Amino acid sequence: MTTTQVPSFNNIIAESIKKHWDLNALSDHGEITFQYHDVARIIEKLHILFEHAGIQKGDRIALCGRNSARWGVAFLATLTYGAVCVPILNEFHPQQVHDIVNHSEARLLMVGDGVWKKLDASQMPNLEGVLSLVDHSLLVSRSEQLTYARENLNRLFGERYPMNFRKHHLTGYHQDQPEELAIINYTSGTTSNSKGVMIPYRAIWSNSDFANHVLSKEIQAGDKILSMLPMAHTYGLSFEFIFEFLAGVHISFLTKTPSPAVLLKALAEIKPKIVIVVPLIIEKIVRKAIMPKIRDPKVRVMMNLPIVGDKIKKRICEGLKQALGGNFYEVIIGGAALNQEVEQLLHDIQFPYCVGYGATECAPIITYDDWKNHKVGSCGKPVIHMEVKIDSEDPEKIAGEILARGLNTMLGYYKNEEATRQTLDSEGWYHTGDLGIMDKDGNVFIKGRSKNMLLSANGQNIYPEEIEDKLSSMPMVAECIIIQKNAKLYGLVFPDQEQVKRLRLSDSDLEALMEQNRKDLNTQLPSYSQVAKMKIYDQEFEKTPKKSIKRYLYMNAEV
C-alpha cells in the first residue's frame, strides 16, 4: 500500500465519535466516565482554547501525567487541531521532563497534578503556558492571549455553538497528510538515553488498521477494555487506546499503580474483551498463582497422564482466565522477552496468549500472530503494511539484525540527523538493533540486542538474555542481569523479597542459595558462557516504560 492511499486519520476519529455518540468512551476506573459526545465537546473546547491562545498547526503540545480519561481527550484534541503531541512518561525524572519540553520546543504543557508538584516552570522558559490535565485550569501563563482564552472559554464556546453542540458540528478537524508529523515520542531505552521519535500520521493509521485487521471480528462497539500500560509509550497508546476508541470500545484507565492485587481486582470488575500486557505482569501472576501448584511432584505426574492431565491443564487454564476477567479473546504480550518456562506452561495448558514485537520507531508494531497460530518462542510474523528481514547469510540458523520497513516506520529522530542515519538506511529499512532468526514460515525469534551481545574469549557469541531467561526461573530470583567483565560473566540478582521475608532468610542464606543457583545454571550452559559469580542487589533494577531493565546502567557494576 502506498502513502497516497492512506486516509485522513483525523477524519476516522470524527467518524468514530459520530457513530458512537451515545456510547461510553473513556473512564477513570471507579470514577468519571465520558461518553463519545462528552469527548467531542471537550475536544472542541480545547480547540477554541488553542485557537485563541495563538497555537498554530504544527506547534508542539506536551502531555505529562498518569493515564486518565482527560489525558486521552487531550491527545485527541491535539491531533485533531493539527498540533504535534509530545507524550511524556509521568515517571520520568523532573529534569528529563524539563529537557523533553525544551528539546521538543513545546508551546504548551498539559500536566497531571502529581507531576506538576515536582516540576519547575523556570526550567522550561520557552513554554507559553501550563494547563492542568484535571480541569484545564491555568497553572502558568506567559501569554495574555492564553489567559484571555482560558478565562473566557465557556463564553467563547457558547457564542460558537448557541444552540448546543451536535454531531454535525464535527467538520473542522485538521485534514492530516500521511507523511505529516503527528507525535514526537521520547524513548527511554535499555541501551541509551532518550531520543525524540518522529511518528507520522501514516504510522498511527497503519497500526490502527493492523489492529482492526486482526481483531475487528472479536472486538465490537460497546465492549470494554482496561488500559494499564502507559499511554506515553506507543504500545499502550496504539493498542489500549487508539484502536479501541476508533472501534467504539469503552476504555477504562487504571489510574493506580498496577500491582498484581490492584490489577486483578480491576480485571475482575471490567472483564475486558482483550488483555494487553508486558511480560513482567503475566510472569508475576503465573509465578504466584500457578507455579507453586504445579511444582508439587504428584501434580506433575498427573499432568503427564493422558486423560487426567488434560483435565488438570484445563482447570489451570480456566483459573488463569478467570483471574484475568474471564471474558477476553486473547492476551497479547509485548514490550520485552517472555520467560521461556512461563511461555511453555501457557502453551501446555492451551492458554490463549500470543507474543508480539515492536519498537517506538514503528509506532510500535512489527510482528504478531493470532494465539491460535502462535509458535512457541516466536514473536509472530510480519504484520500488514510491514516487511521484515534478517541481516544474515542464513536467516533460519544464524542470528542477524532484524530490519523492518513499511508504513509504520518513523520519519527519524527529532533534531538528531546522525542518529537517524545510523538507524534508517537509504532503502527505508529501520535497523532495530535486535538480533533474531526467521523460520521458513516467517516466524521471527529474537535472540537479544545486538548492543548486548557478548563475545567469549574464543570468539563465541553470547546472548545474555538467553542466560537471564534461565536464571530468572530459579529459586528466589525476581530480576537479573548478566554482565561481562575481564572476559568473565557475572550474574546480578534482585531476590524475591516476599519469599525472603516469608522464609526468614539471612544474608548468608541468600548468598548460599544464589551460589547454588549459579552452579545449577552452569549445568545448562556451554563452557564459554558459564557464570563466574553472583552479586545480590537489595533494590529493584531501574526500568524503562516497558518494564525492561535499563541494562546500560549496570554494565560497569562492581562485582
N, C-alpha and C positions, 0 to 999 in steps of 0.2 A: 504494500500500500504506500502511495506517495503522500507527501505532506499536503498536496493540493486537495486531497480527498478527506483530510481531517476536518470535522465540523467544528463550529464555534463551541467551545466548552461552556462559556457563559450562557449561551442560548439553551444548552442542555440543563443547566442549573435552573433557569427561568421556567422551562417546561416542566421540570420535576415539581417545583413549587406550585405551579398552577394545577397540575394533575393531582397532587396530593394535598391540596389546600387545607382540608379539614382533618387530616390525619395528624397524630402525634409525631413530632420530628426529633427534638432534642430534649434530653432530661439530664439534670444533675441528679444522680441516683438518690432517691428518697427525698428530693427537694423539688425544685421548679421543673415544669415541663412547658416547652414551646411547641405549638403546632406549626405546620408549614406556613400558615398565613401570618403567625407571630414572627417567624424568622424573616418573612418578606418585609414586614413593617419595620422591624429593627434595621434590616439592611438599608431600607430606604432612608431612615433617619440618619444612619451613618453616612450615606451618600450625600445627604444635604449638609451634614457637618463637614465632610471633606471638601465639598464644593465651596462653601462659604469661608472655609479656612484657607482656601487658595491651593489645595493639593491638586497637582496635575497628574494626568495619566503617565505612568512610568515612574512616579515618585515612590520611594520606599516607605512602607509602614511596618514597623516591627511589632510582633506579638510575643509576650513572655508571661506565662502563667500556667497553673495546673490545667489539665483537661477540664473543660466545662462547656455547657451549652453556649454561653456567651463567647467563649474562645472560638467555637465553631462558627457562630454568626459573624464574628469579626473577620475571620478568614474569608468567608464567602463575600462579605461586604467589600473587602479589599480587592479581591479579584474582579468582582462584577463592576466595580468602579473603574477598573483599569490601572490601579496601582499595583506595585510589586510587593508581595508579602514576604516578610523576613521572620519566620518562626524561630524562637529561641527557647531552648530547653530551660524550664524553670529551675532545674537542679544545677545549672552551670554556676560557677563561682561568680560573684558580682563583677569582678574585673573582666571576666570573659564576656559577660553581658554588655558591659560598657564598651569593650573592644569591638564586639559584633555590631552594636548600634552605630558606632563611629565608622567602622570599616565599610558597612553597607550604605552609609550616607542616608540613614533613615531620617525622615522629617517628623514623623510621629512615632511614639511608643505607646502601645496599649498593654497594660501590665496588671497582673493579679496582686491582690493586697499583700500576700505573704512575701512575694518577690520584692515589691516596692520598698518595704521596710529596710531591705538590705542594700538598696541602690543609692547612688549619689548623683543627682542631676547635674552637678557641676562637672562631673567626669564625662558628660555627654553634651558638650557645648553647642553642637550643631542642631540638636533637637529643637523643634519649634513648640512642641508640647508633649505632655504625658497624660494619657487618659486611663481611668480605671476600667478594667475589663468587667467589673461587677456592675457598675451603674453608669459608666461613661462620664463620670464626673471629672472635672479638670484637676489634676494633681499638680501640674506645672503648665504655665502658658507663657511663651515668649513672643506671642503674636496677638495683636489686637483683633485681627480677623478671627482667630481661633476662639478667643474669649467671647467675642460677639456671637459667633456661631453657636457655641455651647449654651450661652445664657438665653438665646432666643430660639433654640432648636424646636421646641414644641410649637411655638407660634409660626415658625417657618414651615414646619410640616403641615400645620393646619391650613395655612394660606395656599400651599401647593395642592392639598387634597381636601377641599372644604366639604365634600360630600362623602367622606370616608375613603379609605384605601382599598381598592379591589384588584382582582386578578388582572383586569385589562390594563392596569397601570404599569405592569411589568414589561415595559417596552424600551427602557433606557439603559439596559445593561451594556457594558463595553463589548464591542464586537472584536474579539481577540483573533489574532492570526497564529497559525501553527508554530512558527519559529519565534514568536514573541516571548520575552521573559515574563514568567508568572511568579516564580518563587526563587529566593536565594536561601538555600538551606545549609546552615553551617554544621558540618560534621564534627564529632569528637571521637576520633578513631582509636583503634588499638595500637597503631604504629606511629601516629604523629599528631600534631595539633590541628585545630580547626581550619578548614578551607570552606569558602563560600561556593557551594554547588549551584550553578545557574540552571534552573529547571524551566523549560519552555512549556507553553500550553499543550503542544502535541504530546509531551510525555505524560502530563496529567491525564489527558483524554485517553491515551493509549493504555495506561494502567487501568483506568476505569472500564475501558472496553474489554480488556482481558478478563477482569473480574466478572463483568456481565456475561462474557462468552462462556465462562466455566461454571457460573453459579446462578444464572438467571432462572433456571428450572427449579432450583432448590430454595431460593430466597424471593419472597413476594412482598409487595407493598403491605404495610401493617405489621410485618414480622418485627421481632425485637433482636437487638444485639447489645452486648456490653463492651464498651470501649475502655480498655485498661492500658494500652500501650501509649507512650507519649505522642501526641499529635504534632509536636515539634520535630518529630522524626518521620520520614516518608513512609515507613512501614505502617505505623498506626494511622497516619493521615490518609493514605490511599485506601487501606483495606478495612479500617474500622470507622471511617467517616465518609470520605468522598463517594465511594461506590454505593454505600448504603443510603446516603442522602439522595443520590440520583435515582435509587430504586424505591424510594418511599418508605424506607425502613425507619423504625423508631429506635434511635440511638441513645443509650443511657451511658453517661460518663461516670466512671469510678473515680470520684473526687478525692478518695482517701488513698494512702499508700497501699498498694496491692499485696499485703501479706497473705499467705495461704488462707488464713481464717476469714479475713475480710473478703477475699476473692471468692471463696467457696460459698459464703453466705449470699453475696450478690448474684452469683451464677444460679443458685437455687431459687432466688426470688424472680429473676428476669427470665430464666430459661431461654437463653439466646439460640437463634437458628444456626449460628455458626460461631465457633470459638477460635480466636486468633491469638497465639501466644509466642513468647520467646522460650527456648529450651529450658532455661532456669526454672520457670514456673512449673511446667509439666514434670520436670525431673523431681522437683521438691514434692509435688503431690504424689507421684508414683512411689518415690522412696519412702514416704511416710505412711501412705495408705495401703500400698500393695506389697512392696518388697519384704517387710517383716513377716507377712503371712506366708509367702511362697518360699521363704528360706527354711521353713520347717521341713525336715527330711521326709516326713510322712506325706506332706502335701506335694513335695517334688516328685515322689514316687507315683502318687495318684495322678498327677498331671500328665504323666507319660503313658497312662493306661488308655486304651482305645476309646471306650465309651465314658467312663468316669472322668477321664482327663478333659474331654470336650465339655462336659457339664461344669466342671470346676472353672475352666477358662471362660466359659460363657458367663458364669456367675461373677467372676472377677471383672470381666469386661462391662457387664451391666452395672456393677457397683461404681466403676470409674465413670461411666456415662452419667449416672445419676448425680455423682459428686460434681459434675461439670454442667448440671442443669437438666440433662436428660432429654433435650429437645433439639439437639444440633445435628446437622448433616455430617460435618466433619470438623476435626481440629486441625488447623493449619499451623505448623511450627516453622519459624524462620528467625533470621537475625543472627544466628550463631549455630555452631555444630551441636547436634543432638547426641547425647551419650549412647554408645552402641548397645550397652546392656539394657538400658531403658527402652531403646527402639526395638530391640529384639523381643522384649517382653510384650510391648504394644502389638507387634506383629503376630506373636504367638497366640495372643488372646483375641486376635482379629478386631482390634480396636480401630475405629475409623479416623485415622490420622494420615497426614502427609507432611513432607518437609519441602519447603520452597527455598529459593536462593535469590538474593538480590543485593543491591547496593544503592546508597543515596544517589549516586551518579546515574542511576537508571530509574529513579523515582518510584519504586525501587526494583520492580520485578524483572528477573532474568529467566529463571526456570521454575517449573511447577508441574505436578501431575495429580490428578484426582486420586483420592485414597484407594479407590478400587483398583487402580493401575499402579500404585506406588511400589517402587522396587526398593527393598530394604537397603539402607546405606547410601541411597542416592538422594539428590535434591530435585528430582524431576527432569523434565525435558524443556528445551527452549520454548518460551511462550509465544503466542500470537504477536506479530509485529516485531519479533526479535530473532536475530541469528546468533548462534554461539559456536565457537570453535576452540580447539585446544592447540596451543602453540607447541607442538611436539612432533617428533618424527614418527612416533607410533602412539596416537592419542588413546588407543584402547589399553595400552600397557604401561607406557611411560608418561608420568605426570608432566604437564606443561602448564603455562599460564592460561587461565580462562579468559577468552576475549569475547566481547559482546557488542552487537551493532544493531541499530534499529530506531524506531520512533521513540523508545523510552530513554535514549541516551541524552545526557546533559548537553548544554551549549559550551560548557567549560567552567573553570573556576574564576570567580569574580576578582578582577584586578590581579590575576596571577597567571600570566601567559606562559611562564616557564613550566609551572605545574600542569597546565592544560596540555602543552606539547608533550610532556612526559607520559600523559595518561590517554589522550585521544590522538590516534595516529592519522596520517593523511587520507586513509581509506575509511575513516569513521569508526574504526574499532576502538572500543573502550577497553583498556588494559586493566583488569580487575585487581591484579596483584595477588590473586588466589591461584593456587595450583590444583589441578584436577585431571581426571581422565574421563572419557566418554565412551560408553559401550556402543555396540552396533545398532542398538535401538534408540540411541540419542540420550540415554540417561546419563546425567553428569554426577560424578563422585568427587567430592572435594577432599584434597589431601592436606591442605593447610595454606597459610600465607607464604608467598614467595619471600617476603622480608623476614619471616620467622624460620625458614628452612635453615638447618644447621648442617655443617659438614664434619664427618668424623675424621680422625687422624689419617685414615687410609682412603679418604675421599668419598665415603658413602654418604648419601643424602639421608638426613634425619628430619622427620616431621614431628616437632614437639607436640602438636595437637593429638597425634595418634597415641603417644605415650601418656599424655594427660587424660585421654579418654579412659584408658585402663586404670590409671591411678585414682581417678575420681570415683570409681566403683568400689574402691577398697574401704575397709572399716575406718570410720571416724573422719573421712576426708570430705569436707564440704566444698572446698575450692582448691585449685592447684595450678602451678605453672612450672614448666621445665625450662631451665636456662642453661647456657654453656659458658664455662669459664676455664681458661687454660686447657682446652681440649677435653674437659670433663663435664658431664651432665649433672645437674643438681635439681632436686625437687623442692619447690616452695609450696607449703601446705597451710591452709587455714582449716583447722579442725571443726567438726560439727559440735558447736558449743552446747546444744541441748543434750546430746548424748554424753558429752564430757561431764556435765553437771549431774545428769541422772546417774551415771556410773561412778561419780566422785573420783575421777581420775586425777592423779597428781601430775606435775610436770614430768617427772621421771617415768611415770606410767605411759604418758603420751609419747615421750621420746622412744621408749622401748617398742610401743605399738607401731610407730611410724618407721622404725628401723626394720621391723618385721614386714611391714608393707613394702619397703624398698626391696627386701630380699625376694618376696613373693612376686613383685613386679618384674624383677630382673629375670625370673624364670620364664617370663612370657616374651622377653625381648632378645634380639640378636646381640652378640657381644659388643658390637660397635655402638649400640645405643643404650647401654645399661647405665643406671643412675648410681652415682658415686656416694651421694649423701642427701639427707633430707634436712630442710630447715622449716621450723614451725613458726607461723605468724599468729599473733593474738587478735588481729583485726581483719575484717574482710578486705579483699583486694579492691582497688578503685576500678570502677567500671564505666563503660560508655552507656548511652541511652538504650542500646540493645542488650545491656547487661553482659557484654563481653568484657573480660578483664583488660585493662589498659596495660598491655604487656610491656610496652616500652619503658614504663616507669620502674620496672623490676629487673631489667636486663643486667644492671650493674650491682645488684644486691650483694651484700657481704654474705659469704657462706662459710 
